[in-house]
Amino acid sequence: MKLMATQAQQKILRIELYSIYQAILKMLHELNQTWSKHVIHAEVYPLPLLKKAQVPDQIFPAQLSGEEAVQATTQALCQFNWMEQQHTATVMRLPGVIILDKAIQYRFAAINEAKSSLQNLIASHYKPGSRARITQRLFKGVSMLQLYRHIFAFDEPIKKIIFSWAGRTHSSKNLTEIQVVDLLERSRLSIPLNHSYDEWQNIIDMELRQLAYSPSNSRYRLHRPIAPHPRAMIYHEHDHPNYQKHDVMLHANLPIFAYLPADYLKPEIKALKPWFKNQHSQIRKDKLNTEVVVQPLHLYRFTE
């Protein structure tokens, strides 16, 4: 009876998750019908899809404006499925800006709240190692990264938007020994290109054995490189005429929506330029004292 109850609960959870997903799509389609009627200015910079999960030597953004930009944006906001020629470890990105003559930030906020609700519900009911398998079974062909990401919208007047690239940065996270064991076990089928299946299993087994003999106070860190991604610096209107500092910096994976009151000038927009690996490849050194545990996983052990 307990197993049946668990299965029943899982079915209810799946129905709830899918209902939230459908509600997000419905809200987006309705919002597309609304904001597209209030466009003052639109420009976006489509980025090429990546066929491989590796950083290219150069990235050349395209540029669309006017009705073409509006059409590209309405599609991108609802583009949760992986597209043809898109590697499943990558995301579709459409940086840009849409300027509206109506303040509807609250509509975007409602969609973002639903996206967060879906993500939190999945995180609270499924373990990290099982989430990808379960979400792909429930949302077949959907990129959860594209589904989860928020849409940024501002009702406050914006003075300037500067698009640029975040080059080679890192994501760092401290791990406990239990989390390291879980990471190693989940990585058994993620075989690096320069390793055979048997070689990789031996590496995982060796590290698991070493963990068993490590001091109980050992500390670990994931220090993973993040692929280059577009960002936007937002400058709001200020009373001081010489105010230069940007107010917020955002990931520019989707167009940013900005409200322009009738008595304000259109904001200055600096478009996204091409990215070149040899010009944006300086990697900040990790100042913490660590040693490599498993290089392909970017897993390190603190030495102090």
C-alpha positions as CSV (number, residue, x, y, z in Angstrom):
1,M,0.0,0.0,0.0
2,K,2.9,2.3,0.8
3,L,4.4,1.8,-2.7
4,M,1.0,2.4,-4.3
5,A,0.6,5.6,-2.3
6,T,4.1,6.7,-3.4
7,Q,3.2,6.0,-7.0
8,A,0.0,8.0,-6.6
9,Q,1.9,10.9,-5.1
10,Q,4.4,10.8,-8.0
11,K,1.5,10.9,-10.5
12,I,0.0,13.9,-8.8
13,L,3.4,15.6,-8.7
14,R,3.9,15.0,-12.5
15,I,0.4,16.4,-13.2
16,E,1.2,19.5,-11.2
17,L,4.5,20.0,-12.9
18,Y,3.0,19.6,-16.3
19,S,0.2,22.0,-15.4
20,I,2.7,24.7,-14.4
21,Y,4.5,24.1,-17.7
22,Q,1.4,24.5,-19.7
23,A,0.4,27.6,-17.7
24,I,3.8,29.2,-18.5
25,L,3.3,28.6,-22.2
26,K,-0.2,30.0,-22.0
27,M,0.9,33.2,-20.2
28,L,3.8,33.7,-22.7
29,H,1.5,33.3,-25.7
30,E,-0.9,35.8,-24.2
31,L,1.9,38.2,-23.3
32,N,3.3,38.0,-26.8
33,Q,0.0,39.2,-28.1
34,T,0.1,42.2,-25.7
35,W,3.7,43.6,-25.7
36,S,4.1,43.3,-29.5
37,K,1.4,46.0,-29.8
38,H,3.3,48.5,-27.8
39,V,6.8,48.4,-29.4
40,I,8.6,51.7,-29.8
41,H,12.0,50.2,-30.7
42,A,13.3,46.6,-31.1
43,E,16.7,45.3,-31.8
44,V,18.1,41.8,-31.1
45,Y,21.4,40.0,-31.8
46,P,20.8,36.3,-32.6
47,L,23.8,34.1,-31.7
48,P,24.6,31.0,-33.8
49,L,23.5,27.7,-32.4
50,L,26.4,25.5,-31.2
51,K,26.5,22.0,-32.7
52,K,29.2,20.9,-30.2
53,A,29.5,21.4,-26.5
54,Q,32.7,23.4,-26.8
55,V,33.6,27.0,-27.0
56,P,34.1,28.2,-30.6
57,D,37.1,30.4,-31.5
58,Q,34.8,33.3,-32.5
59,I,31.1,34.2,-32.2
60,F,29.5,36.7,-34.6
61,P,26.1,38.0,-33.5
62,A,23.6,38.9,-36.2
63,Q,21.4,41.9,-35.9
64,L,17.7,42.3,-36.4
65,S,15.5,45.3,-35.9
66,G,11.9,46.4,-36.2
67,E,9.3,43.7,-37.0
68,E,12.0,41.1,-37.6
69,A,13.3,41.6,-34.1
70,V,9.7,41.4,-32.7
71,Q,9.1,38.1,-34.5
72,A,12.4,36.7,-33.3
73,T,11.6,37.7,-29.7
74,T,8.1,36.2,-29.7
75,Q,9.6,32.9,-30.9
76,A,12.5,33.0,-28.5
77,L,10.4,33.5,-25.4
78,C,8.5,30.3,-26.1
79,Q,11.4,28.3,-27.5
80,F,11.9,25.7,-24.8
81,N,12.6,22.8,-27.1
82,W,16.1,22.2,-28.5
83,M,16.3,23.4,-32.0
84,E,17.7,21.5,-35.0
85,Q,21.5,21.7,-35.1
86,Q,21.6,22.6,-31.4
87,H,23.7,20.5,-29.0
88,T,21.7,19.5,-25.9
89,A,24.4,20.8,-23.6
90,T,24.0,24.3,-25.0
91,V,21.3,27.0,-25.0
92,M,19.7,29.2,-27.6
93,R,20.5,32.9,-26.9
94,L,18.9,36.0,-28.2
95,P,20.3,39.1,-26.6
96,G,18.7,42.5,-27.4
97,V,16.3,45.1,-26.2
98,I,12.6,45.8,-26.7
99,I,11.4,49.3,-25.7
100,L,7.6,49.6,-25.0
101,D,5.2,52.5,-24.5
102,K,3.3,50.6,-21.8
103,A,4.5,49.5,-18.3
104,I,3.7,45.7,-18.1
105,Q,6.6,44.5,-16.0
106,Y,4.1,42.8,-13.6
107,R,3.1,40.4,-16.5
108,F,6.7,39.3,-16.9
109,A,7.1,39.0,-13.1
110,A,4.2,36.5,-13.0
111,I,5.8,34.3,-15.7
112,N,9.1,34.4,-13.9
113,E,7.4,33.4,-10.6
114,A,5.8,30.4,-12.4
115,K,9.2,29.4,-13.8
116,S,10.8,29.6,-10.4
117,S,7.9,27.6,-8.9
118,L,8.4,24.8,-11.5
119,Q,12.2,24.7,-10.8
120,N,11.8,24.7,-7.0
121,L,9.2,22.0,-7.1
122,I,11.5,19.8,-9.2
123,A,14.5,20.5,-7.0
124,S,12.5,19.8,-3.8
125,H,11.2,16.4,-5.0
126,Y,14.0,14.9,-7.1
127,K,17.7,14.3,-6.3
128,P,20.3,16.0,-8.5
129,G,21.3,12.8,-10.2
130,S,17.8,11.9,-11.3
131,R,16.4,15.3,-12.4
132,A,17.6,15.3,-16.0
133,R,16.2,11.9,-16.6
134,I,12.9,12.7,-15.0
135,T,12.4,16.1,-16.6
136,Q,13.2,14.7,-20.1
137,R,10.6,12.0,-19.6
138,L,8.1,14.6,-18.6
139,F,9.1,17.4,-20.9
140,K,10.5,15.5,-23.9
141,G,12.9,17.5,-26.0
142,V,12.8,20.5,-23.7
143,S,15.9,22.4,-22.5
144,M,15.3,23.0,-18.9
145,L,17.8,25.9,-18.9
146,Q,15.8,27.6,-21.6
147,L,12.6,26.9,-19.7
148,Y,13.9,28.2,-16.3
149,R,15.6,31.4,-17.4
150,H,13.8,34.6,-16.4
151,I,12.8,37.5,-18.7
152,F,14.1,40.8,-17.5
153,A,11.7,43.8,-17.7
154,F,11.9,47.3,-16.3
155,D,9.3,49.9,-15.6
156,E,11.8,52.5,-14.5
157,P,13.2,54.7,-17.2
158,I,16.5,53.5,-18.6
159,K,19.2,55.9,-19.8
160,K,21.6,53.5,-21.4
161,I,22.1,49.8,-22.2
162,I,25.6,48.3,-23.0
163,F,25.9,44.8,-24.3
164,S,29.2,43.0,-23.9
165,W,30.7,39.5,-23.3
166,A,31.5,37.8,-20.1
167,G,34.6,36.0,-21.3
168,R,36.1,33.1,-19.4
169,T,34.7,33.0,-15.9
170,H,34.2,30.2,-13.4
171,S,31.5,28.8,-11.3
172,S,32.7,27.6,-7.9
173,K,31.0,25.5,-5.3
174,N,32.3,23.9,-2.1
175,L,31.3,20.2,-1.6
176,T,31.1,17.8,1.3
177,E,32.6,14.3,1.0
178,I,29.1,12.9,0.5
179,Q,28.4,15.3,-2.3
180,V,31.7,14.3,-3.9
181,V,30.8,10.6,-3.8
182,D,27.5,11.5,-5.4
183,L,29.2,13.6,-8.1
184,L,31.6,10.8,-8.9
185,E,28.9,8.1,-9.2
186,R,26.7,10.4,-11.4
187,S,29.7,11.0,-13.7
188,R,30.4,7.4,-14.6
189,L,28.6,7.7,-17.9
190,S,29.9,11.2,-18.7
191,I,33.1,9.8,-20.3
192,P,35.6,12.5,-21.4
193,L,36.7,12.4,-25.1
194,N,40.3,11.3,-24.3
195,H,39.2,8.3,-22.1
196,S,37.8,4.9,-22.9
197,Y,34.9,3.6,-20.8
198,D,37.1,1.2,-18.8
199,E,39.7,3.9,-18.2
200,W,37.1,6.3,-16.9
201,Q,35.5,3.7,-14.6
202,N,39.0,3.0,-13.1
203,I,39.6,6.7,-12.5
204,I,36.2,7.0,-10.7
205,D,36.9,3.8,-8.6
206,M,40.3,4.9,-7.7
207,E,39.1,8.3,-6.4
208,L,36.3,6.7,-4.5
209,R,38.8,4.4,-2.7
210,Q,41.0,7.4,-1.9
211,L,38.0,9.2,-0.5
212,A,37.6,6.4,2.0
213,Y,41.0,7.1,3.4
214,S,40.9,10.9,3.3
215,P,40.9,12.8,6.5
216,S,37.4,13.4,7.9
217,N,37.8,17.2,7.6
218,S,38.8,17.2,3.9
219,R,37.1,19.9,1.9
220,Y,36.4,19.9,-1.9
221,R,35.5,22.4,-4.5
222,L,34.0,22.4,-8.0
223,H,35.7,25.1,-10.1
224,R,34.1,24.9,-13.6
225,P,34.8,27.2,-16.5
226,I,31.7,28.9,-17.9
227,A,31.4,29.4,-21.6
228,P,31.3,33.0,-22.9
229,H,27.9,34.5,-22.6
230,P,26.4,38.0,-23.4
231,R,25.6,40.4,-20.7
232,A,23.9,43.8,-20.4
233,M,24.8,46.7,-18.2
234,I,21.7,48.8,-17.4
235,Y,22.0,52.5,-16.5
236,H,18.8,54.1,-15.1
237,E,18.0,57.8,-15.1
238,H,19.6,59.7,-12.2
239,D,19.3,63.2,-10.9
240,H,23.1,63.7,-11.1
241,P,24.0,64.4,-14.8
242,N,27.5,62.9,-14.5
243,Y,26.4,59.6,-12.8
244,Q,28.4,56.9,-14.7
245,K,28.1,53.6,-12.8
246,H,25.7,51.0,-14.1
247,D,22.8,50.1,-11.8
248,V,22.6,46.4,-12.7
249,M,24.4,43.8,-14.8
250,L,22.3,41.0,-16.3
251,H,22.8,37.8,-18.3
252,A,21.5,38.8,-21.7
253,N,20.2,35.4,-22.9
254,L,16.8,36.9,-23.9
255,P,15.8,40.4,-25.0
256,I,15.4,42.9,-22.1
257,F,12.1,44.8,-22.0
258,A,12.1,48.5,-21.1
259,Y,9.3,50.9,-20.6
260,L,9.8,54.4,-22.1
261,P,7.5,57.1,-20.7
262,A,6.2,59.7,-23.1
263,D,8.4,62.5,-21.8
264,Y,11.7,60.5,-21.9
265,L,14.3,60.1,-24.6
266,K,15.0,56.6,-26.1
267,P,17.9,55.0,-24.2
268,E,21.3,54.9,-25.7
269,I,22.0,51.3,-26.9
270,K,25.5,49.9,-27.5
271,A,25.1,46.7,-29.6
272,L,26.7,43.4,-28.9
273,K,30.0,43.0,-30.8
274,P,31.7,39.8,-32.0
275,W,33.6,37.6,-29.5
276,F,37.1,36.3,-30.2
277,K,38.7,33.7,-28.1
278,N,42.2,35.1,-28.3
279,Q,40.9,38.5,-27.0
280,H,38.8,37.2,-24.2
281,S,40.6,34.2,-22.8
282,Q,42.3,35.5,-19.7
283,I,41.3,33.3,-16.9
284,R,41.4,34.6,-13.3
285,K,43.5,32.4,-11.1
286,D,42.0,30.6,-8.2
287,K,43.8,32.1,-5.2
288,L,42.7,29.3,-2.9
289,N,45.2,26.5,-2.2
290,T,43.9,23.4,-3.9
291,E,45.0,20.3,-5.7
292,V,43.4,18.4,-8.6
293,V,41.2,15.4,-7.7
294,V,39.6,14.7,-11.1
295,Q,40.6,17.3,-13.8
296,P,37.8,16.4,-16.3
297,L,35.2,17.1,-13.6
298,H,37.0,20.3,-12.4
299,L,37.0,18.8,-8.9
300,Y,39.7,20.0,-6.5
301,R,40.7,19.4,-2.8
302,F,41.7,22.1,-0.5
303,T,45.2,21.7,0.8
304,E,44.9,24.2,3.7
